């Protein structure tokens, strides 16, 4: 299971590099991550 998880992490890490290189997409990705983190913090605060 850990091996599969590692592959997923590597995939997203590699994909993240590609997205960052493509320019505008990196901004969208950053905003999405910020939204997700904000949502998680809100859930933790309200929960």
PDBQT receptor file of N, H, CA, C and O in Angstrom, charges set to zero:
ATOM      1  N   UNK A   1       0.839  -1.199   0.000  1.00  0.00    +0.000 N 
ATOM      2  CA  UNK A   1       0.000   0.000   0.000  1.00  0.00    +0.000 C 
ATOM      3  C   UNK A   1       0.877   1.254   0.000  1.00  0.00    +0.000 C 
ATOM      4  O   UNK A   1       0.589   2.228  -0.695  1.00  0.00    +0.000 OA
ATOM      5  N   UNK A   2       1.949   1.211   0.789  1.00  0.00    +0.000 N 
ATOM      6  H   UNK A   2       2.183   0.419   1.353  1.00  0.00    +0.000 HD
ATOM      7  CA  UNK A   2       2.845   2.359   0.857  1.00  0.00    +0.000 C 
ATOM      8  C   UNK A   2       3.496   2.630  -0.493  1.00  0.00    +0.000 C 
ATOM      9  O   UNK A   2       3.705   3.781  -0.875  1.00  0.00    +0.000 OA
ATOM     10  N   UNK A   3       3.817   1.546  -1.215  1.00  0.00    +0.000 N 
ATOM     11  H   UNK A   3       3.647   0.610  -0.904  1.00  0.00    +0.000 HD
ATOM     12  CA  UNK A   3       4.440   1.716  -2.527  1.00  0.00    +0.000 C 
ATOM     13  C   UNK A   3       3.492   2.435  -3.477  1.00  0.00    +0.000 C 
ATOM     14  O   UNK A   3       3.900   3.335  -4.210  1.00  0.00    +0.000 OA
ATOM     15  N   UNK A   4       2.227   2.033  -3.459  1.00  0.00    +0.000 N 
ATOM     16  H   UNK A   4       1.895   1.302  -2.863  1.00  0.00    +0.000 HD
ATOM     17  CA  UNK A   4       1.241   2.680  -4.330  1.00  0.00    +0.000 C 
ATOM     18  C   UNK A   4       1.110   4.149  -3.963  1.00  0.00    +0.000 C 
ATOM     19  O   UNK A   4       1.038   5.014  -4.836  1.00  0.00    +0.000 OA
ATOM     20  N   UNK A   5       1.080   4.423  -2.668  1.00  0.00    +0.000 N 
ATOM     21  H   UNK A   5       1.138   3.720  -1.958  1.00  0.00    +0.000 HD
ATOM     22  CA  UNK A   5       0.948   5.796  -2.206  1.00  0.00    +0.000 C 
ATOM     23  C   UNK A   5       2.137   6.617  -2.686  1.00  0.00    +0.000 C 
ATOM     24  O   UNK A   5       1.982   7.769  -3.090  1.00  0.00    +0.000 OA
ATOM     25  N   UNK A   6       3.329   6.019  -2.640  1.00  0.00    +0.000 N 
ATOM     26  H   UNK A   6       3.456   5.083  -2.312  1.00  0.00    +0.000 HD
ATOM     27  CA  UNK A   6       4.529   6.704  -3.096  1.00  0.00    +0.000 C 
ATOM     28  C   UNK A   6       4.446   7.040  -4.574  1.00  0.00    +0.000 C 
ATOM     29  O   UNK A   6       4.853   8.120  -5.002  1.00  0.00    +0.000 OA
ATOM     30  N   UNK A   7       3.910   6.097  -5.355  1.00  0.00    +0.000 N 
ATOM     31  H   UNK A   7       3.580   5.219  -5.008  1.00  0.00    +0.000 HD
ATOM     32  CA  UNK A   7       3.775   6.341  -6.790  1.00  0.00    +0.000 C 
ATOM     33  C   UNK A   7       2.833   7.507  -7.039  1.00  0.00    +0.000 C 
ATOM     34  O   UNK A   7       3.082   8.341  -7.909  1.00  0.00    +0.000 OA
ATOM     35  N   UNK A   8       1.750   7.562  -6.273  1.00  0.00    +0.000 N 
ATOM     36  H   UNK A   8       1.547   6.884  -5.567  1.00  0.00    +0.000 HD
ATOM     37  CA  UNK A   8       0.785   8.653  -6.432  1.00  0.00    +0.000 C 
ATOM     38  C   UNK A   8       1.446   9.985  -6.102  1.00  0.00    +0.000 C 
ATOM     39  O   UNK A   8       1.268  10.975  -6.811  1.00  0.00    +0.000 OA
ATOM     40  N   UNK A   9       2.215   9.992  -5.006  1.00  0.00    +0.000 N 
ATOM     41  H   UNK A   9       2.359   9.187  -4.430  1.00  0.00    +0.000 HD
ATOM     42  CA  UNK A   9       2.907  11.217  -4.604  1.00  0.00    +0.000 C 
ATOM     43  C   UNK A   9       3.882  11.642  -5.697  1.00  0.00    +0.000 C 
ATOM     44  O   UNK A   9       3.941  12.817  -6.059  1.00  0.00    +0.000 OA
ATOM     45  N   UNK A  10       4.645  10.687  -6.222  1.00  0.00    +0.000 N 
ATOM     46  H   UNK A  10       4.597   9.732  -5.928  1.00  0.00    +0.000 HD
ATOM     47  CA  UNK A  10       5.600  10.992  -7.285  1.00  0.00    +0.000 C 
ATOM     48  C   UNK A  10       4.877  11.534  -8.507  1.00  0.00    +0.000 C 
ATOM     49  O   UNK A  10       5.341  12.484  -9.136  1.00  0.00    +0.000 OA
ATOM     50  N   UNK A  11       3.726  10.925  -8.849  1.00  0.00    +0.000 N 
ATOM     51  H   UNK A  11       3.349  10.153  -8.338  1.00  0.00    +0.000 HD
ATOM     52  CA  UNK A  11       2.955  11.362 -10.014  1.00  0.00    +0.000 C 
ATOM     53  C   UNK A  11       2.544  12.821  -9.852  1.00  0.00    +0.000 C 
ATOM     54  O   UNK A  11       2.737  13.632 -10.758  1.00  0.00    +0.000 OA
ATOM     55  N   UNK A  12       1.976  13.151  -8.691  1.00  0.00    +0.000 N 
ATOM     56  H   UNK A  12       1.819  12.492  -7.955  1.00  0.00    +0.000 HD
ATOM     57  CA  UNK A  12       1.521  14.523  -8.473  1.00  0.00    +0.000 C 
ATOM     58  C   UNK A  12       2.696  15.486  -8.400  1.00  0.00    +0.000 C 
ATOM     59  O   UNK A  12       2.598  16.631  -8.844  1.00  0.00    +0.000 OA
ATOM     60  N   UNK A  13       3.814  15.018  -7.837  1.00  0.00    +0.000 N 
ATOM     61  H   UNK A  13       3.894  14.089  -7.477  1.00  0.00    +0.000 HD
ATOM     62  CA  UNK A  13       4.995  15.881  -7.763  1.00  0.00    +0.000 C 
ATOM     63  C   UNK A  13       5.484  16.187  -9.177  1.00  0.00    +0.000 C 
ATOM     64  O   UNK A  13       5.781  17.338  -9.499  1.00  0.00    +0.000 OA
ATOM     65  N   UNK A  14       5.568  15.153 -10.024  1.00  0.00    +0.000 N 
ATOM     66  H   UNK A  14       5.326  14.218  -9.762  1.00  0.00    +0.000 HD
ATOM     67  CA  UNK A  14       6.004  15.351 -11.405  1.00  0.00    +0.000 C 
ATOM     68  C   UNK A  14       4.996  16.199 -12.162  1.00  0.00    +0.000 C 
ATOM     69  O   UNK A  14       5.372  17.087 -12.927  1.00  0.00    +0.000 OA
ATOM     70  N   UNK A  15       3.712  15.924 -11.946  1.00  0.00    +0.000 N 
ATOM     71  H   UNK A  15       3.406  15.203 -11.324  1.00  0.00    +0.000 HD
ATOM     72  CA  UNK A  15       2.652  16.671 -12.617  1.00  0.00    +0.000 C 
ATOM     73  C   UNK A  15       2.706  18.134 -12.185  1.00  0.00    +0.000 C 
ATOM     74  O   UNK A  15       2.509  19.036 -12.999  1.00  0.00    +0.000 OA
ATOM     75  N   UNK A  16       2.971  18.362 -10.906  1.00  0.00    +0.000 N 
ATOM     76  H   UNK A  16       3.131  17.629 -10.245  1.00  0.00    +0.000 HD
ATOM     77  CA  UNK A  16       3.054  19.717 -10.376  1.00  0.00    +0.000 C 
ATOM     78  C   UNK A  16       4.163  20.499 -11.050  1.00  0.00    +0.000 C 
ATOM     79  O   UNK A  16       4.004  21.686 -11.338  1.00  0.00    +0.000 OA
ATOM     80  N   UNK A  17       5.298  19.835 -11.308  1.00  0.00    +0.000 N 
ATOM     81  H   UNK A  17       5.427  18.872 -11.074  1.00  0.00    +0.000 HD
ATOM     82  CA  UNK A  17       6.416  20.484 -11.982  1.00  0.00    +0.000 C 
ATOM     83  C   UNK A  17       5.989  20.899 -13.384  1.00  0.00    +0.000 C 
ATOM     84  O   UNK A  17       6.288  22.008 -13.826  1.00  0.00    +0.000 OA
ATOM     85  N   UNK A  18       5.288  20.007 -14.081  1.00  0.00    +0.000 N 
ATOM     86  H   UNK A  18       5.045  19.106 -13.722  1.00  0.00    +0.000 HD
ATOM     87  CA  UNK A  18       4.837  20.300 -15.441  1.00  0.00    +0.000 C 
ATOM     88  C   UNK A  18       3.877  21.478 -15.438  1.00  0.00    +0.000 C 
ATOM     89  O   UNK A  18       3.960  22.361 -16.291  1.00  0.00    +0.000 OA
ATOM     90  N   UNK A  19       2.966  21.485 -14.471  1.00  0.00    +0.000 N 
ATOM     91  H   UNK A  19       2.900  20.767 -13.777  1.00  0.00    +0.000 HD
ATOM     92  CA  UNK A  19       1.981  22.563 -14.380  1.00  0.00    +0.000 C 
ATOM     93  C   UNK A  19       2.680  23.889 -14.106  1.00  0.00    +0.000 C 
ATOM     94  O   UNK A  19       2.329  24.917 -14.685  1.00  0.00    +0.000 OA
ATOM     95  N   UNK A  20       3.681  23.856 -13.212  1.00  0.00    +0.000 N 
ATOM     96  H   UNK A  20       3.966  23.021 -12.742  1.00  0.00    +0.000 HD
ATOM     97  CA  UNK A  20       4.399  25.080 -12.867  1.00  0.00    +0.000 C 
ATOM     98  C   UNK A  20       5.118  25.634 -14.096  1.00  0.00    +0.000 C 
ATOM     99  O   UNK A  20       5.134  26.844 -14.321  1.00  0.00    +0.000 OA
ATOM    100  N   UNK A  21       5.709  24.746 -14.885  1.00  0.00    +0.000 N 
ATOM    101  H   UNK A  21       5.697  23.763 -14.703  1.00  0.00    +0.000 HD
ATOM    102  CA  UNK A  21       6.454  25.159 -16.070  1.00  0.00    +0.000 C 
ATOM    103  C   UNK A  21       5.528  25.791 -17.100  1.00  0.00    +0.000 C 
ATOM    104  O   UNK A  21       5.943  26.675 -17.850  1.00  0.00    +0.000 OA
ATOM    105  N   UNK A  22       4.252  25.335 -17.143  1.00  0.00    +0.000 N 
ATOM    106  H   UNK A  22       3.915  24.617 -16.534  1.00  0.00    +0.000 HD
ATOM    107  CA  UNK A  22       3.338  25.829 -18.161  1.00  0.00    +0.000 C 
ATOM    108  C   UNK A  22       2.849  27.248 -17.885  1.00  0.00    +0.000 C 
ATOM    109  O   UNK A  22       2.148  27.828 -18.715  1.00  0.00    +0.000 OA
ATOM    110  N   UNK A  23       3.210  27.818 -16.730  1.00  0.00    +0.000 N 
ATOM    111  H   UNK A  23       3.780  27.347 -16.056  1.00  0.00    +0.000 HD
ATOM    112  CA  UNK A  23       2.886  29.222 -16.502  1.00  0.00    +0.000 C 
ATOM    113  C   UNK A  23       1.568  29.485 -15.804  1.00  0.00    +0.000 C 
ATOM    114  O   UNK A  23       1.441  29.263 -14.600  1.00  0.00    +0.000 OA
ATOM    115  N   UNK A  24       0.580  29.961 -16.563  1.00  0.00    +0.000 N 
ATOM    116  H   UNK A  24       0.683  30.141 -17.542  1.00  0.00    +0.000 HD
ATOM    117  CA  UNK A  24      -0.707  30.356 -15.983  1.00  0.00    +0.000 C 
ATOM    118  C   UNK A  24      -1.321  29.263 -15.118  1.00  0.00    +0.000 C 
ATOM    119  O   UNK A  24      -1.932  29.555 -14.089  1.00  0.00    +0.000 OA
ATOM    120  N   UNK A  25      -1.163  28.009 -15.527  1.00  0.00    +0.000 N 
ATOM    121  H   UNK A  25      -0.667  27.773 -16.363  1.00  0.00    +0.000 HD
ATOM    122  CA  UNK A  25      -1.758  26.897 -14.787  1.00  0.00    +0.000 C 
ATOM    123  C   UNK A  25      -1.250  26.841 -13.352  1.00  0.00    +0.000 C 
ATOM    124  O   UNK A  25      -1.975  26.407 -12.456  1.00  0.00    +0.000 OA
ATOM    125  N   UNK A  26      -0.008  27.278 -13.123  1.00  0.00    +0.000 N 
ATOM    126  H   UNK A  26       0.581  27.631 -13.850  1.00  0.00    +0.000 HD
ATOM    127  CA  UNK A  26       0.552  27.228 -11.776  1.00  0.00    +0.000 C 
ATOM    128  C   UNK A  26      -0.234  28.149 -10.852  1.00  0.00    +0.000 C 
ATOM    129  O   UNK A  26      -0.400  27.853  -9.669  1.00  0.00    +0.000 OA
ATOM    130  N   UNK A  27      -0.720  29.273 -11.395  1.00  0.00    +0.000 N 
ATOM    131  H   UNK A  27      -0.584  29.514 -12.356  1.00  0.00    +0.000 HD
ATOM    132  CA  UNK A  27      -1.506  30.211 -10.586  1.00  0.00    +0.000 C 
ATOM    133  C   UNK A  27      -2.825  29.563 -10.215  1.00  0.00    +0.000 C 
ATOM    134  O   UNK A  27      -3.274  29.662  -9.073  1.00  0.00    +0.000 OA
ATOM    135  N   UNK A  28      -3.452  28.893 -11.192  1.00  0.00    +0.000 N 
ATOM    136  H   UNK A  28      -3.087  28.813 -12.120  1.00  0.00    +0.000 HD
ATOM    137  CA  UNK A  28      -4.723  28.213 -10.945  1.00  0.00    +0.000 C 
ATOM    138  C   UNK A  28      -4.521  27.128  -9.905  1.00  0.00    +0.000 C 
ATOM    139  O   UNK A  28      -5.332  26.972  -8.993  1.00  0.00    +0.000 OA
ATOM    140  N   UNK A  29      -3.421  26.370 -10.046  1.00  0.00    +0.000 N 
ATOM    141  H   UNK A  29      -2.761  26.497 -10.786  1.00  0.00    +0.000 HD
ATOM    142  CA  UNK A  29      -3.126  25.288  -9.110  1.00  0.00    +0.000 C 
ATOM    143  C   UNK A  29      -2.925  25.848  -7.705  1.00  0.00    +0.000 C 
ATOM    144  O   UNK A  29      -3.451  25.300  -6.736  1.00  0.00    +0.000 OA
ATOM    145  N   UNK A  30      -2.168  26.936  -7.592  1.00  0.00    +0.000 N 
ATOM    146  H   UNK A  30      -1.740  27.381  -8.380  1.00  0.00    +0.000 HD
ATOM    147  CA  UNK A  30      -1.905  27.544  -6.290  1.00  0.00    +0.000 C 
ATOM    148  C   UNK A  30      -3.200  28.007  -5.650  1.00  0.00    +0.000 C 
ATOM    149  O   UNK A  30      -3.419  27.795  -4.458  1.00  0.00    +0.000 OA
ATOM    150  N   UNK A  31      -4.071  28.649  -6.453  1.00  0.00    +0.000 N 
ATOM    151  H   UNK A  31      -3.892  28.821  -7.422  1.00  0.00    +0.000 HD
ATOM    152  CA  UNK A  31      -5.347  29.128  -5.924  1.00  0.00    +0.000 C 
ATOM    153  C   UNK A  31      -6.194  27.963  -5.456  1.00  0.00    +0.000 C 
ATOM    154  O   UNK A  31      -6.851  28.043  -4.418  1.00  0.00    +0.000 OA
ATOM    155  N   UNK A  32      -6.182  26.876  -6.221  1.00  0.00    +0.000 N 
ATOM    156  H   UNK A  32      -5.649  26.810  -7.065  1.00  0.00    +0.000 HD
ATOM    157  CA  UNK A  32      -6.973  25.700  -5.857  1.00  0.00    +0.000 C 
ATOM    158  C   UNK A  32      -6.474  25.125  -4.538  1.00  0.00    +0.000 C 
ATOM    159  O   UNK A  32      -7.274  24.790  -3.665  1.00  0.00    +0.000 OA
ATOM    160  N   UNK A  33      -5.156  25.007  -4.389  1.00  0.00    +0.000 N 
ATOM    161  H   UNK A  33      -4.506  25.279  -5.099  1.00  0.00    +0.000 HD
ATOM    162  CA  UNK A  33      -4.580  24.473  -3.152  1.00  0.00    +0.000 C 
ATOM    163  C   UNK A  33      -4.947  25.386  -1.983  1.00  0.00    +0.000 C 
ATOM    164  O   UNK A  33      -5.288  24.906  -0.901  1.00  0.00    +0.000 OA
ATOM    165  N   UNK A  34      -4.876  26.699  -2.200  1.00  0.00    +0.000 N 
ATOM    166  H   UNK A  34      -4.599  27.089  -3.078  1.00  0.00    +0.000 HD
ATOM    167  CA  UNK A  34      -5.222  27.652  -1.145  1.00  0.00    +0.000 C 
ATOM    168  C   UNK A  34      -6.678  27.486  -0.746  1.00  0.00    +0.000 C 
ATOM    169  O   UNK A  34      -7.012  27.520   0.438  1.00  0.00    +0.000 OA
ATOM    170  N   UNK A  35      -7.557  27.302  -1.753  1.00  0.00    +0.000 N 
ATOM    171  H   UNK A  35      -7.285  27.275  -2.715  1.00  0.00    +0.000 HD
ATOM    172  CA  UNK A  35      -8.985  27.109  -1.466  1.00  0.00    +0.000 C 
ATOM    173  C   UNK A  35      -9.198  25.846  -0.651  1.00  0.00    +0.000 C 
ATOM    174  O   UNK A  35      -9.969  25.843   0.309  1.00  0.00    +0.000 OA
ATOM    175  N   UNK A  36      -8.515  24.771  -1.033  1.00  0.00    +0.000 N 
ATOM    176  H   UNK A  36      -7.889  24.773  -1.813  1.00  0.00    +0.000 HD
ATOM    177  CA  UNK A  36      -8.665  23.498  -0.323  1.00  0.00    +0.000 C 
ATOM    178  C   UNK A  36      -8.181  23.635   1.117  1.00  0.00    +0.000 C 
ATOM    179  O   UNK A  36      -8.842  23.170   2.046  1.00  0.00    +0.000 OA
ATOM    180  N   UNK A  37      -7.030  24.272   1.300  1.00  0.00    +0.000 N 
ATOM    181  H   UNK A  37      -6.493  24.650   0.546  1.00  0.00    +0.000 HD
ATOM    182  CA  UNK A  37      -6.487  24.428   2.650  1.00  0.00    +0.000 C 
ATOM    183  C   UNK A  37      -7.413  25.291   3.496  1.00  0.00    +0.000 C 
ATOM    184  O   UNK A  37      -7.636  24.998   4.671  1.00  0.00    +0.000 OA
ATOM    185  N   UNK A  38      -7.957  26.359   2.900  1.00  0.00    +0.000 N 
ATOM    186  H   UNK A  38      -7.776  26.596   1.946  1.00  0.00    +0.000 HD
ATOM    187  CA  UNK A  38      -8.883  27.236   3.621  1.00  0.00    +0.000 C 
ATOM    188  C   UNK A  38     -10.114  26.461   4.033  1.00  0.00    +0.000 C 
ATOM    189  O   UNK A  38     -10.588  26.592   5.162  1.00  0.00    +0.000 OA
ATOM    190  N   UNK A  39     -10.642  25.640   3.108  1.00  0.00    +0.000 N 
ATOM    191  H   UNK A  39     -10.257  25.534   2.191  1.00  0.00    +0.000 HD
ATOM    192  CA  UNK A  39     -11.830  24.836   3.403  1.00  0.00    +0.000 C 
ATOM    193  C   UNK A  39     -11.541  23.857   4.536  1.00  0.00    +0.000 C 
ATOM    194  O   UNK A  39     -12.378  23.656   5.417  1.00  0.00    +0.000 OA
ATOM    195  N   UNK A  40     -10.356  23.249   4.512  1.00  0.00    +0.000 N 
ATOM    196  H   UNK A  40      -9.677  23.412   3.797  1.00  0.00    +0.000 HD
ATOM    197  CA  UNK A  40      -9.982  22.289   5.551  1.00  0.00    +0.000 C 
ATOM    198  C   UNK A  40      -9.883  22.990   6.905  1.00  0.00    +0.000 C 
ATOM    199  O   UNK A  40     -10.342  22.463   7.919  1.00  0.00    +0.000 OA
ATOM    200  N   UNK A  41      -9.282  24.182   6.915  1.00  0.00    +0.000 N 
ATOM    201  H   UNK A  41      -8.910  24.610   6.091  1.00  0.00    +0.000 HD
ATOM    202  CA  UNK A  41      -9.147  24.929   8.166  1.00  0.00    +0.000 C 
ATOM    203  C   UNK A  41     -10.517  25.325   8.689  1.00  0.00    +0.000 C 
ATOM    204  O   UNK A  41     -10.765  25.273   9.893  1.00  0.00    +0.000 OA
ATOM    205  N   UNK A  42     -11.417  25.725   7.777  1.00  0.00    +0.000 N 
ATOM    206  H   UNK A  42     -11.216  25.767   6.799  1.00  0.00    +0.000 HD
ATOM    207  CA  UNK A  42     -12.767  26.106   8.191  1.00  0.00    +0.000 C 
ATOM    208  C   UNK A  42     -13.491  24.916   8.792  1.00  0.00    +0.000 C 
ATOM    209  O   UNK A  42     -14.180  25.046   9.804  1.00  0.00    +0.000 OA
ATOM    210  N   UNK A  43     -13.336  23.743   8.164  1.00  0.00    +0.000 N 
ATOM    211  H   UNK A  43     -12.776  23.637   7.341  1.00  0.00    +0.000 HD
ATOM    212  CA  UNK A  43     -13.984  22.535   8.682  1.00  0.00    +0.000 C 
ATOM    213  C   UNK A  43     -13.434  22.208  10.066  1.00  0.00    +0.000 C 
ATOM    214  O   UNK A  43     -14.188  21.856  10.973  1.00  0.00    +0.000 OA
ATOM    215  N   UNK A  44     -12.127  22.326  10.222  1.00  0.00    +0.000 N 
ATOM    216  H   UNK A  44     -11.514  22.612   9.485  1.00  0.00    +0.000 HD
ATOM    217  CA  UNK A  44     -11.493  22.011  11.507  1.00  0.00    +0.000 C 
ATOM    218  C   UNK A  44     -11.976  22.994  12.581  1.00  0.00    +0.000 C 
ATOM    219  O   UNK A  44     -12.217  22.602  13.723  1.00  0.00    +0.000 OA
ATOM    220  N   UNK A  45     -12.114  24.269  12.209  1.00  0.00    +0.000 N 
ATOM    221  H   UNK A  45     -11.917  24.587  11.281  1.00  0.00    +0.000 HD
ATOM    222  CA  UNK A  45     -12.536  25.295  13.159  1.00  0.00    +0.000 C 
ATOM    223  C   UNK A  45     -13.991  25.088  13.576  1.00  0.00    +0.000 C 
ATOM    224  O   UNK A  45     -14.330  25.224  14.752  1.00  0.00    +0.000 OA
ATOM    225  N   UNK A  46     -14.841  24.763  12.618  1.00  0.00    +0.000 N 
ATOM    226  H   UNK A  46     -14.566  24.653  11.663  1.00  0.00    +0.000 HD
ATOM    227  CA  UNK A  46     -16.266  24.583  12.914  1.00  0.00    +0.000 C 
ATOM    228  C   UNK A  46     -16.535  23.216  13.531  1.00  0.00    +0.000 C 
ATOM    229  O   UNK A  46     -17.506  23.039  14.268  1.00  0.00    +0.000 OA
ATOM    230  N   UNK A  47     -15.658  22.240  13.222  1.00  0.00    +0.000 N 
ATOM    231  H   UNK A  47     -14.870  22.385  12.624  1.00  0.00    +0.000 HD
ATOM    232  CA  UNK A  47     -15.867  20.890  13.729  1.00  0.00    +0.000 C 
ATOM    233  C   UNK A  47     -15.329  20.739  15.124  1.00  0.00    +0.000 C 
ATOM    234  O   UNK A  47     -15.421  19.659  15.707  1.00  0.00    +0.000 OA
TER     235      UNK A  47
